[in-house]
Amino acid sequence: NVIDTERQDWARAWTKLKTYVERVGNARVPYGHREGATPLGQWIAEQRRAHTAGQMTGQRARRLEQLGMVWSLADERFQENLEATKAYYEQHWTLCAPRSATMLDRPVGQWLSNLRRAGALEGHPEWKAALEAVDPDWNPVWPADWQRHYAALRELVADEDGQAGETEVLPGFTIHGMDIGKWLAKQRTRSVWEALAAGQRERLEQLGITPPTPALELEAPAKPPTTPVSAFEKGVAALTQYKTREGHLTVPRGHVEALPDGTEVRLGVWTMNQKTRRTKLGDDKLAALATLGLEWAAEG
């Protein structure tokens, strides 16, 4: 009778845990939590102690694991912090967070910094694999600040299919407090480019960013004189063409507009650049944009 009662109590507590998991989405029950009259958090702690002491049957262990039971408290804390870092990645596109960064009330920046220390993941290959599954570059050999800027640029220039698109991001375009355009211009200088690690250059090239072009030799034949069309004029022409065809000026970020001469303009990025640099545009450019119907260009 005592054994049957113990089995019934265990089965009832397991059912309470199942209800909790179905409602919350995980089996990480706070120690003080009660599910109805059942002190579920304390019961979970008892199951961990029994499992660690080898006093739990394989069947009970499997039933708990089916609900997502984590036996190690260290693993439990890791999983909780991992969920917070996943939320951080969704917003910032990188796990190279500043030390002061927080997410879901957890100090994810400091936590990730601690894990980057030599030997911090020793004995926990599954932790390293879990972090790399979120962000393969979570622990780069180059500065984390560089990775943060790169991740913002990568997200900015990716089109709707996730492929690299227009990389002409002008100084003044800011994301999460970082001037991505200014940073990109710096990477394109020869001195900085040559000082980058091979992995850094490879990542930039994957976005379509090429090394600085060497200075032309003096003996190079002179090109015939032409009247160049500025990037701004191409953008205006592309926006005019888009508005005429679509009837509006809401351009998707990754949209490419092809001009009659075959020139392709990454119109979404170009339009965002103009709005960001509004205070630096001349009156003639603002007038051209206002004529097209961009209200922000006509503001005083």
N, C-alpha and C positions, 0 to 999 in steps of 0.2 A: 504493500500500500504506500509506503514511504517513497519507493522508487517510482511508482505510477504518478504520485503527486508531484514529484520533482520533474518528471517528464512533461506533465501537463503544464506546470509553471513555465518550464523552458519553452514549450511550444507556444504558450500564450505570449510570452515576451518576444519570441521570434516574429509572431504575427504582428505585434505592435511595431517592431522594427520595420517589417515589410510595409506597413501602412505609412510609417515615417518616410521611408525611402521613396515610395510612390508619390508622396506629397512634396518632399523637399528636393529629391533628385540625387541624394547621396546618403551613405550610412555614417557620416561624420556627426555623431550625436554629441552635443555638449554634455559635460558630466552632470550638470544640474538639471538637465531636461527631463520632464515627466510626460509620458504619453498617456493621458488620462490619469488613472491612479498608479500607473506603472512607472517607477523611477528608471526610465530607459537608459539614461546616461550612466548611471551606476551599474546597471546590468551589463552594458557594453564593456565597462572597465573590468568587471568580473570575468567576462568571457576572454578578454585579453590575458588576464592573469592565468586563467586555466590553460589557455593555449600555450603560453610561454612555459608553464610548468609541466607540460606534457600530460595534462589531466583532461583533455578534451578528445572526444571520439572523432574519427575522420569524417563521419557522416555529419556531425554538427558543424565541424569546421567548414565542410563543403557548402552546407546550407547557408551559413553566414557569408561565405565568400561570394555566393550567388547574388547576395544583396549588396555586394561592394564593400565588405568588411576589410579594413586595413588593420593588420595586427600590430605593426610597429608604430609607436607614437611619433617617432621621427618621420616615418613615411607619411603619417597622418598630417603632420605639420607641413611637410613638403607639398603634399597634394593641395592643401588649403592655399599655400602661397603660390603654387603653380596656377591655380584658378585665377588668382589676382593678376599674375603676370600675363595670362592669356587675355584678360580684359584690357590690360595696358597695351599689349601688342595690337589689339583691334583698333586702338585710337592712335598709336604712335608708330606702328609698322616696324618696330624693332624692340629687342629686349635690352639694348644698351642704354638703359635708363640712367638719368643722373641719380646720385646717391639720395637726393632729397625727394625723389619721386614716390608717390603713394598711389594705391589703387584699391578700392573696396576696403578702405580703412587699414590697409596693410602697407608697411614700408618696403615696397618691392624693390626700390632702387638700392637700398642698403643690403637687402637680402641677396640680390643678384651679385652685388659687389663682393659680398662675403664668399659666395660660391665660386667666384672667379679666382680666388686665392689658390696658390699652389697647394695641392693635396686636399682641398675642401671636398672633392667628390670621390676621394679614394674609398673604395669599397662600395660605391653606389653607382655602378655603370648605368643602372636603369634611370637614375635621376638625370644623368648627363643626356641619355637618349631622349628623355621626356622634354628637356629644355631645347635640344636640337630639333625636335619635332615641331616646336613652336617657331623657333628662329634659328636656322643653321649658323647664323653669324652672331649668336648671343654672346660669345666670348672671343672676339677677334684678336689677332696679334697686333693690330694697329689701334690707335686711340678710339675710345668709345664715342667721343664727340664727333670724330670723322664719320663713324658708322651711323650716328643719329642723323647727320646732314644727308648722307647718302640715301638712307632709308626714306627720308622725306622726299628727296628728289625722285627716287625710284617710283614712289607712289604717285607723285605729281604727274610724271610724264607717261605713266602706263595708260594704255587705252582701255576700252571696255573689256577687251579679251585678255588683259594683263600683259600685253606685249609693249615693248619700249616704243614710244612715239616721239613727239617733238621735244627736243632738249634745249630749246632756245628760251631759257628762263632768265629774265632780266633782273639785275640788282634791284632790291627793294621788294621782291616777292618773298613774303615772310610766312613761315609755317611754324607753329608752336614756339614762337619767339625767335626763330632762326631765319636769317636772311639767306635763303637758298640760292637766289640769283647771284649774290655777291660771292658766296662760297663756291659756286660752280665756276664763276669767272676766275677765281683764284686757282682752282684745280687745272684750268686750261693754260695757265702760264707755264712756260717751259721749265723754269726752276722748280716749281712745285711738282709738276708732272714727273720729272725725272727723280724726285725724291720719294715718290710714292712706292709702296711695296707692290710686287707683281700682282698680288690678289686685289689690291685697290684699283690698279689700272684696268685689270680684267673686268671688274664690276662696272667701272665707268664705261668701258668700251661696249659692254653688253647693253648699255642704255643708248648707244649710238654716239657717245662722246669720244672723239678721236684726239690723238696727240697733237700738240701745237705744230703747225706747219713750219718747217725750217725756212729761214730767210732766203729769198730768191737770189740766185747768182747774178752778178752784174752782167754776165755775158748773155743772159736769157733774152730772147727776142722780145721786143716791145709788142704788147697786144694792141690791136687796132682800137682807136678811141671809140668808146660807146657811151651812151647816156644811161647810167644804171638806174634801176627802179629800186627804191628803198624798201626795206622790209615793212615799214609802216604803210607805204602805198600798196604793196601787195596785200597786206592785211585788210585795208579798206576795200580793195577790189574784191577780195574773197568774201568779206562780210556783206557787201552790196549784193553780190551774186547769190549768197545764201538767203538773204532777206527776200530778194525778188522771187526766188524759187519756193521758199518755205512759208513766207508771209509773216515771219516773226524773227526776233533776235536772240532767242534762247538757244544758245549753241552748246551741245554736250561737250564736256571737257575733252574727250578723245576724238572729236570730229575732225576729219581732214577734208578740206575744200580744194578741189583741183581747178586751177584757172585754165582758160582756153589755150595758153601757151604750154601747158603741161606742168607748170609749177604747182607744187602741193603746199598748202598752208595749213599748219596745225591750228585751226581757227579757234578752238576752245581755249587752248593755252594762250594764244595771242590776245584774245579778248580779255582774259583774266589779267594778263600782264599790263595791258593799257589801263585797266581800272586801278590796279595797284599803284601804277606810276602816274596817276592823274595829275598830281601836283607838279610833276616834272615835265608834263607835256606842254608844248607851246599853244598859244591861242589858236593858230591855224589848224593844228591837229585836233584840239578839242572841238573846234567848230565843225570839222569834217565828221567827227564821231557823233556830235549832236545832230547834225543834219540827217544822219542815218536813223536817228531815233533813240540813241542811248541816253537815257535820262540823266545818268550820273555825270555825263560829259557836259550837260547843259547847266548843271548846278553852279551857282555863283561861288 
